[in-house]
């Protein structure tokens, strides 16, 4: 594979991950709109929670491997 192929593959992975995050945020907003408004949560709060969840999931995977 050439360098360009690696770059394209890398960018496509990032784009897929971002789209997955956006889909997850949209799903949560649609399902829990009233709860989100009542609790004062924003899209930024949800984005932060997703990042924390991913971090915890990665940490759990690392712990299981050791």
C-alpha positions as CSV (number, residue, x, y, z in Angstrom):
1,X,0.0,0.0,0.0
2,X,1.2,3.5,-0.8
3,X,1.3,6.3,1.7
4,X,-1.8,7.9,0.1
5,X,-3.7,4.6,0.7
6,X,-2.8,4.7,4.3
7,X,-3.8,8.3,4.7
8,X,-7.2,7.6,3.0
9,X,-7.7,4.6,5.2
10,X,-6.9,6.6,8.4
11,X,-9.2,9.4,7.4
12,X,-12.0,7.0,6.6
13,X,-11.7,5.5,10.1
14,X,-11.8,8.9,11.7
15,X,-14.9,9.9,9.7
16,X,-16.7,6.6,10.5
17,X,-16.0,7.1,14.3
18,X,-17.2,10.7,14.1
19,X,-20.4,9.7,12.3
20,X,-21.0,7.0,14.9
21,X,-20.6,9.6,17.7
22,X,-23.1,11.9,15.9
23,X,-25.6,9.1,15.4
24,X,-25.3,8.2,19.1
25,X,-25.9,11.8,20.1
26,X,-28.9,12.1,17.8
27,X,-30.4,8.9,19.1
28,X,-30.0,10.0,22.7
29,X,-31.5,13.4,22.0
30,X,-34.5,11.9,20.2
31,X,-35.1,9.3,22.9
32,X,-34.6,11.6,25.9
33,X,-35.3,15.1,24.7
34,X,-37.6,16.0,27.6
35,X,-35.2,14.5,30.2
36,X,-32.3,16.4,28.7
37,X,-34.1,19.6,28.8
38,X,-35.3,19.0,32.4
39,X,-31.8,18.1,33.5
40,X,-30.2,21.0,31.6
41,X,-27.9,18.8,29.6
42,X,-26.6,20.0,26.3
43,X,-25.1,18.4,23.2
44,X,-21.6,19.3,24.7
45,X,-22.4,17.4,27.9
46,X,-23.4,14.3,25.8
47,X,-20.2,14.6,23.7
48,X,-18.1,14.7,26.9
49,X,-19.9,11.7,28.3
50,X,-19.2,9.7,25.1
51,X,-15.5,10.6,25.3
52,X,-15.4,9.5,28.9
53,X,-17.3,6.2,28.1
54,X,-14.8,5.5,25.3
55,X,-11.9,6.2,27.6
56,X,-13.3,3.9,30.2
57,X,-13.9,1.1,27.7
58,X,-10.4,1.4,26.4
59,X,-9.0,1.3,30.0
60,X,-11.1,-1.8,30.7
61,X,-9.7,-3.5,27.5
62,X,-6.2,-2.7,28.6
63,X,-6.8,-4.0,32.1
64,X,-8.2,-7.3,30.7
65,X,-5.1,-7.8,28.4
66,X,-2.6,-7.4,31.3
